[in-house]
């Protein structure tokens, strides 16, 4: 089973909002998912995403592949995470 970390759209027309989810790559974009690990609101200027970095790292260690957009969120979250 190939697992992806990707976006699931939940917003209405002209008001996009997304959830960052772990899903089988065969399931549709807004369909069944394994776990929700964050959210993304593209219309907000600052702090427009929330991500559980610990769970994302867990799934990546298990072989999950992030999409390009989610990979950029992971990069930003790792940079902002406190060192220690």
HELIX and SHEET records of a PDB file:
HELIX    1   1 UNK A   53  UNK A   61  1                                   9    
HELIX    2   2 UNK A   68  UNK A   80  1                                  13    
SHEET    1   A 5 UNK A  49  UNK A  51  0                                        
SHEET    2   A 5 UNK A  35  UNK A  40 -1                                        
SHEET    3   A 5 UNK A  18  UNK A  24 -1                                        
SHEET    4   A 5 UNK A   3  UNK A   9 -1                                        
SHEET    5   A 5 UNK A  65  UNK A  66  1                                        
END                                                                             
